Amino acid sequence: MIKGIIFLSKYSTSSGRILIWPMLFFVLLLSSLFSENTIALYWEITDTRLPYIARVRADPNWGAAVIYNPETCKEIGAACGFFKEHAHAHAHLNHILLPPEAYPTILEDQADCWVAKNGRPHEVYAVVQLLLDKDRNPELNITGDPAQRAEKIRACAKQAGNWAEEK
């Protein structure tokens, strides 16, 4: 595919080059849709005053926007990616967009399992480690029973072949 892009760019006229960049964008977008890697199609907004790690809200331009606390994310590292994807999963799974504490357990489990199956393995592993860490910051606003969530997340990831313990 890259050779085709170079060919188009190299042999186009100067007036035709105006169309090359939108066409390249379209080709790359299409190729990403058919690859194993996914692109997050939501808006991310940082908010240092957010009392949660991450949450989702409706957005008129993107459909959904994930708001996350960058200070908390810095503290918890790779696990933050899981929480951001979890927030997005609520929109992806067509859940009503609510504050984190308002979701019933079944919807939280669905979002956790979706990310465990489709998320980045190192982030899935990191969130399980965080949830099982008895010495984690007690100020972290984590909904539900952390140990139960960790076990469900691990089970979903293993079922999907997306569980990779760090060595």
C-alpha positions in Angstrom: 0.0 0.0 0.0 2.9 2.4 0.8 4.3 2.0 -2.7 0.9 2.9 -4.1 0.9 6.1 -2.0 4.4 7.0 -3.1 3.4 6.4 -6.7 0.4 8.6 -6.4 2.3 11.4 -4.8 5.3 11.2 -7.1 3.4 11.2 -10.4 0.6 13.6 -9.7 0.5 17.1 -11.2 0.7 20.1 -8.9 -3.0 20.8 -9.2 -3.7 17.1 -8.6 -1.7 17.2 -5.4 -4.5 19.1 -3.7 -6.6 15.9 -3.9 -3.7 13.6 -2.9 -3.8 14.4 0.9 -7.5 13.8 1.4 -7.2 10.6 -0.6 -4.2 9.5 1.5 -6.2 10.2 4.6 -9.2 8.2 3.3 -6.9 5.3 2.3 -5.3 5.2 5.7 -8.6 5.5 7.5 -10.0 2.5 5.5 -6.9 0.5 6.1 -7.1 1.1 9.8 -10.7 -0.1 9.8 -9.7 -3.4 8.4 -6.6 -3.9 10.6 -6.4 -5.7 13.9 -5.6 -2.4 15.6 -8.4 -0.1 16.5 -8.5 3.6 16.7 -10.4 5.3 19.4 -13.1 7.4 17.7 -13.9 9.7 20.6 -12.7 12.9 22.0 -10.5 13.0 25.1 -10.7 15.9 27.4 -8.4 16.4 30.4 -9.7 17.8 33.7 -7.5 18.0 36.7 -10.5 18.6 39.0 -12.4 15.5 37.8 -13.0 13.3 40.9 -13.0 10.1 38.8 -10.1 8.5 36.8 -12.2 8.8 33.7 -15.9 9.2 32.6 -17.8 9.6 29.4 -20.3 12.2 28.4 -22.3 12.9 25.3 -20.6 15.2 22.8 -22.4 16.9 19.9 -19.5 16.5 17.5 -18.0 13.2 18.4 -21.0 11.3 19.9 -19.0 10.7 23.0 -16.2 12.4 24.9 -14.0 10.8 27.5 -12.9 13.1 30.3 -10.0 12.0 32.4 -7.9 13.3 35.2 -4.3 13.5 33.9 -2.9 13.8 37.5 -4.6 10.5 38.5 -3.4 9.0 35.2 0.1 9.9 35.9 -0.2 8.2 39.3 -1.7 4.9 38.0 0.3 4.6 34.8 -0.9 2.1 32.1 -4.1 1.3 34.1 -5.4 4.8 33.1 -5.7 3.5 29.5 -8.1 0.8 30.7 -10.2 3.3 32.6 -10.4 5.6 29.6 -11.4 2.7 27.3 -13.9 1.5 29.9 -15.6 5.0 29.8 -15.7 4.8 26.0 -17.0 1.3 26.1 -20.2 2.6 27.7 -20.9 4.6 24.6 -19.7 1.9 22.3 -22.1 -0.6 23.9 -24.9 1.9 23.7 -25.3 2.3 27.4 -27.0 5.5 28.7 -24.2 7.9 29.5 -24.1 8.3 33.3 -21.7 9.3 36.0 -19.6 6.3 37.0 -21.3 5.6 40.3 -24.7 5.6 38.7 -24.1 2.6 36.4 -25.7 -0.7 37.6 -23.1 -3.5 38.1 -24.2 -5.4 35.0 -23.3 -2.4 32.8 -20.0 -1.9 34.6 -19.2 -5.6 34.1 -20.1 -5.3 30.3 -17.8 -2.3 29.9 -15.0 -4.0 31.9 -15.3 -7.2 29.8 -15.4 -5.4 26.5 -12.1 -3.6 27.3 -10.6 -6.8 28.7 -11.3 -8.5 25.4 -10.5 -5.6 23.1 -8.0 -3.4 25.0 -4.3 -3.3 25.1 -3.0 -6.4 27.1 -0.5 -4.4 29.2 -3.3 -2.0 30.2 -5.6 -4.9 31.1 -2.9 -6.4 33.2 -2.0 -3.1 34.8 -5.6 -2.4 35.9 -5.9 -5.9 37.4 -2.7 -5.3 39.4 -4.0 -1.9 40.5 -7.4 -3.3 41.6 -5.7 -6.0 43.6 -3.1 -3.7 45.2 -4.0 -3.3 48.9 -1.6 -0.3 49.1 -3.2 1.7 46.3 -4.1 5.3 47.0 -7.4 5.2 49.0 -8.4 8.5 47.3 -8.7 6.7 43.9 -12.4 6.8 43.0 -13.0 3.1 41.9 -16.5 1.9 41.7 -17.6 -1.6 42.7 -15.6 -4.2 44.6 -12.0 -4.0 43.3 -11.1 -7.7 43.9 -14.3 -8.9 42.1 -13.7 -6.5 39.2 -10.1 -7.7 38.9 -11.2 -11.4 38.7 -14.0 -10.6 36.1 -11.6 -8.6 34.0 -8.9 -11.3 34.1 -11.5 -14.0 33.2 -12.8 -12.0 30.2 -9.2 -11.3 29.0 -8.2 -14.9 29.3 -11.4 -16.0 27.5 -10.5 -13.7 24.6 -6.8 -14.6 24.6 -6.0 -11.1 25.6 -4.3 -11.8 28.9 -0.6 -11.3 29.1 1.1 -11.3 32.5 4.2 -9.0 32.6 7.4 -10.8 33.3 
